């Protein structure tokens, strides 16, 4: 299997003390993924040690609390204006204990990603996670990847520097595929089946989606996530991004990656093999399980999250995806097939359209419709071996500006 995330290969970084607790850097520590990762760490103090944290800077009190509780040596914030309140919060909470070093600015997380450690958990939201992803890979760290956008927008760049087995995915769907793929060889894989909860609107037609409000779209039936990811789940853009991610991680063609709606969110994804056998990974919807798998791989972390209760009756349902009501997945397939800068345009335009929807400037169905227009206008993407980070950033900048223009009417 020629893939970035290879469950049968073990990438081993060079670390100072291979017999001690596994040293971790957590990027995006105050977000949903970061806080749950810290919960896993605190419940396994002899197994993991966090040496550095980064966050955007909007929750300095929580960041300081995390830093003191974990005893990290470095804390970083992307917002330079957050440096002073962070230092004050650290001093107040440390109560005389040594204070960690503080980094501030847009490149702070990238600097941390190359720090001396075993694994880097990239829990940053958005394509700003690309530079830290590349830095961690170049520094020879295991990349525990929750920031799907960095792989999607910078696929060729990531593939150029990642070693086989160096990336362990954290998305519940890709962690499920990662585990199921261990059950066979690359030649034996017939297709990947990515499950989707369907979000809050899975039974609605396109016409019924026209009047959806932001509060409606933010009421996800299964997962508690940030606003952008929650809206992406409602539009199924998130599932489109995951299809692209699955293609890049596991080197499976787009026509052999399917999406199926599974409202219970217990079966997180499946792999069908050539003999007709399907391996599914099942667990209650709790992100601590895939997070712990990423942090501890190739070993599992006992009691990371509750398992299924097989003593109780349960029904699991699976439905085909309504591509007319939710065209985002098919659009993502087209974008992924184009490659180059097209995925960056898709992702950036979507982020702007989600923002416009949340502000009441764009209807719910207008999110994906507008993204499709931006992708079409982008035309032939910059691609091939000549693709650079600057190409990606330029494409994103253009897509954001064009999406704002279209959303403004």
C-alpha positions in Angstrom: 0.0 0.0 0.0 1.6 3.2 -1.2 0.0 5.6 1.2 0.8 8.5 3.6 -1.1 6.9 6.4 0.1 3.3 6.4 -1.2 1.1 9.3 1.3 -1.7 8.6 4.4 0.5 8.6 5.9 2.1 11.7 7.6 5.5 11.4 10.0 6.0 14.2 11.2 9.5 15.0 14.5 10.2 16.8 13.8 11.2 20.4 16.0 11.9 23.3 14.5 9.3 25.7 12.7 6.5 23.8 11.9 4.7 27.0 10.3 7.7 28.8 6.8 9.2 28.3 6.0 10.0 24.7 6.6 13.8 24.3 3.9 15.6 22.5 3.3 19.1 21.0 -0.4 20.0 20.7 -1.4 22.7 18.2 -4.8 24.2 18.7 -4.9 23.2 22.3 -8.0 25.3 23.3 -10.2 23.9 20.5 -12.4 20.8 20.6 -9.6 18.4 19.5 -7.0 20.0 21.7 -9.0 19.9 24.9 -10.0 16.3 24.4 -6.4 15.4 23.6 -5.3 17.0 26.9 -8.0 15.0 28.7 -6.5 11.8 27.3 -3.0 12.9 28.4 -4.0 13.9 31.9 -5.6 10.5 32.4 -2.4 8.8 31.2 0.4 10.8 33.0 3.0 8.0 32.7 2.4 7.5 29.1 2.4 11.0 27.6 4.1 14.3 28.4 3.1 17.5 26.6 6.1 19.8 26.1 4.5 22.6 24.1 1.0 24.1 23.3 -0.2 26.5 20.7 -3.6 28.3 20.2 -5.0 31.1 18.2 -5.1 33.4 21.3 -8.8 33.9 21.9 -8.9 31.9 25.1 -5.7 32.8 27.0 -7.1 31.9 30.4 -7.8 28.3 29.3 -4.4 28.2 27.5 -2.6 29.3 30.6 -4.5 26.8 32.7 -3.5 24.0 30.3 0.1 25.1 30.3 0.4 25.2 34.0 -1.4 21.9 34.5 0.8 20.1 32.0 4.1 21.8 32.9 5.0 22.6 29.3 8.2 24.5 28.4 6.7 26.6 25.6 3.3 28.2 24.8 2.5 29.9 21.5 -0.3 32.2 20.3 -1.0 33.2 16.8 -2.4 36.6 17.7 0.4 39.0 18.8 -2.1 41.0 20.8 -2.7 37.9 23.0 0.9 37.8 24.2 0.6 40.2 27.1 -2.7 38.8 28.6 -1.3 35.3 28.2 1.9 36.2 30.1 -0.3 37.8 32.8 -2.6 34.7 33.0 0.4 32.4 33.2 2.0 34.4 36.0 -1.3 34.4 38.0 -1.8 30.6 37.6 1.8 29.5 38.1 1.9 30.8 41.7 5.7 31.1 41.7 6.5 28.0 39.5 8.8 28.5 36.5 7.0 30.1 33.6 7.1 28.6 30.1 8.6 30.4 27.2 6.0 32.4 25.2 6.0 32.7 21.4 3.6 35.0 19.6 2.8 35.7 15.9 1.5 33.9 12.9 4.6 31.7 12.6 4.6 30.6 16.2 2.7 27.3 15.7 5.0 26.4 12.8 8.1 26.9 15.0 6.5 24.7 17.7 5.7 22.0 15.1 9.4 21.4 14.6 10.2 21.3 18.3 12.0 18.3 19.8 9.3 15.7 20.5 7.9 12.4 19.4 4.6 13.4 17.9 2.8 16.6 16.9 -1.0 16.8 17.1 -2.2 19.3 14.6 -5.6 20.3 15.8 -5.7 23.7 14.2 -8.8 24.5 12.2 -8.4 25.7 8.6 -5.7 25.8 5.9 -3.4 27.9 8.2 -2.4 24.5 9.5 -0.5 23.7 6.3 2.8 25.3 7.4 2.9 23.5 10.8 2.0 20.2 9.0 5.0 20.6 6.7 7.3 21.7 9.5 6.4 18.7 11.6 7.0 16.3 8.7 10.3 17.9 7.7 11.5 17.8 11.3 10.9 14.0 11.4 8.0 14.0 13.9 5.0 11.7 13.8 2.1 13.8 12.6 -1.1 13.1 14.4 -3.4 14.9 11.9 -6.7 16.4 12.8 -6.2 19.4 10.5 -7.6 17.8 7.3 -7.4 21.2 5.5 -3.6 21.2 5.5 -3.5 17.9 3.6 -6.3 18.8 1.3 -5.0 22.2 0.2 -1.3 21.1 0.1 -1.7 17.5 -1.0 1.3 17.4 -3.4 3.5 19.4 -0.9 2.6 17.0 2.0 3.2 13.9 -0.1 6.6 15.2 -1.2 7.9 15.3 2.4 6.0 12.7 4.3 7.5 9.3 4.9 5.3 6.1 4.8 3.6 5.7 8.1 4.6 9.2 9.3 1.0 10.4 9.4 -1.7 9.0 11.7 -5.1 10.5 11.1 -7.4 11.7 13.8 -10.7 12.3 12.0 -13.0 9.5 13.2 -13.7 8.4 9.6 -10.0 8.2 8.7 -9.0 6.6 11.9 -11.6 4.0 11.2 -10.3 3.4 7.7 -6.7 3.3 9.1 -7.7 0.5 11.4 -9.8 -1.4 8.9 -7.0 -1.2 6.3 -4.8 -3.2 8.6 -6.9 -6.2 7.8 -5.6 -6.7 4.2 -3.1 -5.7 1.6 -3.4 -2.7 -0.8 -4.2 -5.1 -3.7 -7.0 -6.6 -1.7 -8.9 -3.3 -1.2 -12.0 -2.9 -3.4 -13.3 0.4 -2.0 -13.5 2.7 1.0 -16.9 3.5 2.5 -16.9 6.8 4.4 -19.9 7.2 6.7 -21.7 10.5 7.3 -24.2 11.3 10.1 -26.2 13.3 7.5 -26.2 16.3 9.8 -29.4 17.9 11.0 -31.1 18.0 7.6 -30.5 14.5 6.2 -34.2 13.9 5.2 -34.8 17.3 3.6 -35.0 18.1 -0.1 -33.1 20.9 -1.7 -36.3 23.0 -1.7 -36.7 22.4 2.1 -33.1 23.5 2.7 -33.6 27.0 1.3 -35.0 28.5 4.5 -32.4 26.9 6.9 -31.1 29.4 9.5 -27.7 29.5 11.1 -29.2 28.3 14.4 -30.8 25.4 12.6 -27.5 24.4 11.0 -25.5 24.7 14.2 -27.7 22.1 15.9 -25.8 19.0 15.0 -27.5 15.8 16.2 -24.4 13.9 17.2 -21.1 15.8 17.5 -20.2 19.0 19.4 -17.8 20.9 17.1 -16.8 24.4 16.2 -19.1 26.6 14.1 -17.3 26.1 10.8 -17.0 22.4 11.1 -20.6 22.1 12.2 -21.9 24.1 9.2 -19.6 22.0 7.0 -21.2 18.9 8.4 -24.7 20.3 7.7 -23.8 21.1 4.0 -21.8 17.8 3.8 -18.8 19.9 2.6 -17.0 18.2 5.5 -17.7 14.8 3.9 -16.4 16.1 0.6 -13.2 17.2 2.2 -12.9 13.8 3.9 -13.3 12.1 0.5 -10.3 14.1 -0.8 -8.4 13.4 2.4 -9.1 9.6 2.1 -7.8 9.6 -1.5 -4.6 11.4 -0.4 -4.0 9.4 2.7 -4.7 5.9 1.3 -4.0 6.3 -2.4 -7.4 4.9 -3.4 -9.0 6.4 -6.6 -12.0 8.6 -6.2 -14.3 6.2 -8.0 -13.6 3.7 -5.3 -14.5 5.9 -2.4 -18.1 6.0 -1.5 -20.2 8.0 1.1 -23.1 6.5 2.9 -25.4 8.2 5.5 -25.3 6.5 8.9 -27.3 8.6 11.4 -26.2 6.8 14.5 -22.5 7.6 14.0 -21.4 4.3 15.5 -19.8 2.8 12.4 -17.2 5.4 11.5 -16.2 4.0 8.1 -15.6 0.7 6.3 -13.3 -1.0 3.9 -14.6 -3.5 1.4 -12.1 -6.1 0.2 -12.1 -7.9 -3.2 -13.6 -11.1 -1.7 -16.7 -9.3 -0.6 -15.7 -9.0 3.0 -16.2 -5.6 4.7 -14.4 -4.5 7.8 -16.0 -1.8 9.8 -14.7 0.1 12.9 -17.5 0.8 15.4 -17.5 2.8 18.6 -19.8 5.3 20.3 -19.3 8.9 18.9 -16.5 10.1 21.2 -13.4 11.8 19.6 -11.2 10.7 22.5 -10.9 7.3 20.9 -9.3 8.3 17.6 -7.3 11.0 19.3 -5.8 8.4 21.7 -5.2 6.0 18.8 -3.2 8.8 17.1 -1.2 9.7 20.2 -0.4 6.2 21.2 0.0 4.4 17.8 0.9 1.6 17.2 -0.3 0.8 20.8 -3.8 1.5 22.0 -4.6 3.5 25.1 -6.8 1.5 27.5 -10.1 3.0 28.4 -9.6 6.0 26.1 -13.4 6.2 25.6 -16.4 4.0 26.3 -17.0 1.1 24.0 -20.3 -0.2 22.5 -22.7 -1.8 25.0 -23.5 -5.1 23.3 -26.0 -6.1 26.0 -28.5 -3.5 24.8 -30.6 -3.7 21.6 -29.5 -1.3 18.9 -30.3 -0.5 15.3 -27.8 0.8 12.8 -29.2 2.4 9.7 -27.5 3.2 6.4 -28.9 5.3 3.6 -27.6 6.5 0.2 -26.5 10.1 -0.1 -28.9 12.5 -1.7 -26.5 14.3 -4.1 -29.2 16.6 -5.4 -29.9 18.1 -1.9 -26.2 17.9 -0.9 -24.0 18.4 -4.0 -20.9 19.1 -2.0 -19.5 15.6 -2.1 -19.7 15.3 -5.9 -18.2 18.8 -6.2 -15.3 17.7 -3.9 -14.7 14.7 -6.1 -14.3 16.9 -9.1 -12.0 19.3 -7.2 -9.9 16.4 -6.0 -9.6 14.9 -9.4 -8.4 18.3 -10.8 -5.8 18.5 -8.0 -3.2 21.2 -7.8 -4.6 24.4 -6.4 -8.3 23.4 -7.0 -8.8 21.9 -3.5 -7.3 25.1 -1.9 -9.8 27.2 -3.9 -12.7 24.9 -2.8 -11.7 25.0 0.9 -11.0 28.8 1.0 -14.2 29.7 -0.9 -16.2 27.5 1.5 -14.8 29.2 4.6 -15.8 32.6 3.3 -19.3 31.3 2.3 -19.8 29.8 5.7 -18.9 33.1 7.3 -21.4 34.9 5.0 -24.1 32.4 5.9 -23.5 32.8 9.6 -23.8 36.6 9.1 -27.1 36.3 7.2 -25.6 37.4 3.9 -26.0 34.1 2.1 -28.7 31.4 2.2 -27.8 27.9 3.2 -28.0 26.4 -0.3 -26.0 29.4 -1.5 -22.9 28.1 0.4 -22.1 25.2 -2.0 -23.6 27.0 -5.0 -21.2 29.9 -4.5 -18.3 27.6 -3.9 -19.1 25.8 -7.2 -19.0 29.1 -9.1 -15.7 30.1 -7.6 -14.2 26.6 -8.5 -15.5 26.9 -12.1 -14.0 30.4 -12.5 -10.7 29.2 -11.1 -10.3 27.1 -14.2 -7.2 25.0 -14.8 -5.3 24.7 -11.4 -1.6 25.2 -10.8 -0.4 21.6 -10.4 2.4 19.2 -10.9 5.8 19.2 -9.4 6.0 23.0 -9.7 3.3 23.6 -7.0 4.6 25.7 -4.1 3.2 27.0 -0.9 3.0 30.4 -2.5 0.8 29.0 -5.3 -1.6 27.6 -2.7 -1.7 30.9 -0.7 -2.3 32.9 -3.9 -5.1 30.6 -5.0 -6.7 30.8 -1.5 -6.4 34.6 -1.5 -8.1 34.9 -4.9 -10.8 32.4 -3.9 -11.6 34.2 -0.7 -11.9 37.6 -2.4 -14.1 36.1 -5.2 -16.3 34.3 -2.8 -16.9 37.5 -0.8 -17.8 39.3 -4.0 -20.3 36.7 -5.0 -21.8 36.4 -1.5 -22.3 40.2 -1.4 -24.4 39.9 -4.6 
